[in-house]
Amino acid sequence: MGYAYCPRCQRAVRFKASAAGGPTWLKEVASSLGRGEPAVLYCISCWLVPEVGDFIAVLDPPYGETGVEQGAVGKVVEVEGQGPFRKRFLVEFTGVSGSPKVQHLFHAHQIQAAGVEFDSSIPVSLHPPREDS
């Protein structure tokens, strides 16, 4: 069992690496993970890609006086773009005390899934490289 940190939210994550059925060298790599330098591994909240209707938490708020701060929770109302790194998310934040709703556009690295909790370690399974014929 090792510990890693999430590069997006800096959260500590426990993980367990295995290499069942792999060569000896791969099993040695799996058993050595978590020793020495901390590994880098997205936590579940940052790994999930939000869809319309999902709630998100803001990691990196938009620039300027927007009223949206780090940690604010909103709802995804639209997803723009194709591919995992080109998507942008239109997020709606409900106003407080009757103030109007606010919408902002975010890139994936600025948000994470909200309300996702996990208590156990993340299983990581290593496999040998495939030989293409």
C-alpha positions in Angstrom: 0.0 0.0 0.0 1.4 3.4 -0.9 0.4 7.0 -0.8 0.2 9.4 -3.8 -0.9 12.9 -4.2 -3.4 14.3 -6.7 -1.7 17.0 -8.9 -5.0 18.9 -9.3 -6.3 19.2 -5.8 -3.2 18.2 -3.8 -5.2 15.6 -1.9 -3.4 12.6 -0.5 -4.6 9.3 -2.0 -3.9 5.7 -0.8 -3.3 3.2 -3.6 -2.4 -0.5 -3.9 -0.5 -1.6 -7.0 -0.5 -5.1 -8.3 0.8 -7.0 -11.3 -1.1 -10.3 -11.2 0.0 -12.6 -14.0 2.8 -10.3 -15.2 6.5 -11.0 -15.5 8.7 -10.8 -12.4 10.1 -7.4 -13.2 6.6 -5.9 -13.3 5.7 -7.4 -10.0 8.8 -5.8 -8.5 7.8 -2.5 -9.9 4.3 -2.8 -8.4 5.7 -3.7 -5.0 8.2 -0.7 -5.1 5.5 1.9 -5.9 4.9 4.1 -3.0 8.4 4.0 -1.7 10.7 7.0 -2.0 9.2 9.9 -3.9 5.4 10.2 -3.7 3.6 8.9 -6.7 1.3 11.2 -8.7 -2.2 9.8 -9.2 -5.5 11.6 -9.8 -8.0 11.2 -6.9 -11.4 9.8 -7.9 -13.0 13.3 -7.7 -10.5 14.8 -10.2 -10.4 11.7 -12.4 -14.1 11.7 -13.1 -15.3 13.7 -16.1 -18.5 15.6 -15.3 -21.6 15.4 -17.5 -24.6 17.6 -17.7 -26.5 17.5 -14.4 -23.4 16.6 -12.3 -22.3 18.7 -9.4 -18.8 20.1 -9.4 -16.5 21.9 -7.0 -14.3 24.7 -8.2 -10.5 24.2 -7.9 -9.3 27.2 -9.8 -11.9 30.1 -10.0 -12.2 32.3 -13.0 -10.3 35.6 -13.1 -11.8 38.8 -12.1 -14.7 39.7 -9.9 -17.0 36.8 -10.6 -18.4 35.9 -7.2 -17.2 32.3 -7.7 -14.6 31.2 -5.2 -12.4 28.1 -4.8 -14.6 25.4 -3.3 -17.9 26.7 -4.7 -20.3 24.0 -5.8 -22.3 24.3 -9.0 -24.2 22.2 -11.5 -23.0 21.5 -15.1 -25.6 22.7 -17.5 -23.7 22.3 -20.8 -20.6 20.5 -22.1 -18.7 22.0 -25.1 -16.0 20.5 -27.2 -14.7 17.1 -28.1 -12.2 14.8 -26.4 -11.1 14.7 -22.8 -8.7 17.7 -22.9 -10.8 20.0 -25.1 -14.0 20.0 -23.2 -15.3 23.1 -21.5 -18.1 23.0 -18.9 -20.8 25.7 -18.5 -21.5 25.6 -14.8 -24.4 27.3 -13.0 -24.1 28.5 -9.4 -27.3 29.1 -7.4 -27.4 32.6 -5.9 -27.6 33.0 -2.2 -30.6 34.9 -0.5 -32.5 35.3 -3.7 -29.6 36.7 -5.8 -29.6 35.6 -9.5 -28.0 32.5 -10.7 -24.5 32.9 -12.2 -23.0 30.8 -15.0 -19.3 30.5 -15.9 -17.3 28.4 -18.4 -14.5 26.2 -17.0 -11.9 23.9 -18.4 -11.6 20.4 -16.9 -8.5 21.3 -14.9 -10.4 24.0 -13.0 -13.1 21.7 -11.6 -13.6 18.3 -9.9 -16.6 16.2 -9.2 -18.4 17.3 -6.0 -19.7 14.9 -3.3 -17.6 12.0 -4.3 -16.2 10.2 -1.3 -14.1 7.1 -1.2 -12.7 5.4 1.9 -10.6 2.6 0.6 -7.4 2.7 -1.4 -7.5 2.9 -5.2 -6.5 -0.3 -6.9 -3.9 0.1 -9.6 -3.3 -2.9 -11.9 -0.1 -2.9 -13.9 0.1 -4.9 -17.2 3.2 -5.6 -19.4 3.4 -3.7 -22.7 1.6 -5.3 -25.6 3.6 -6.7 -28.4 2.1 -5.6 -31.7 2.6 -8.0 -34.5 
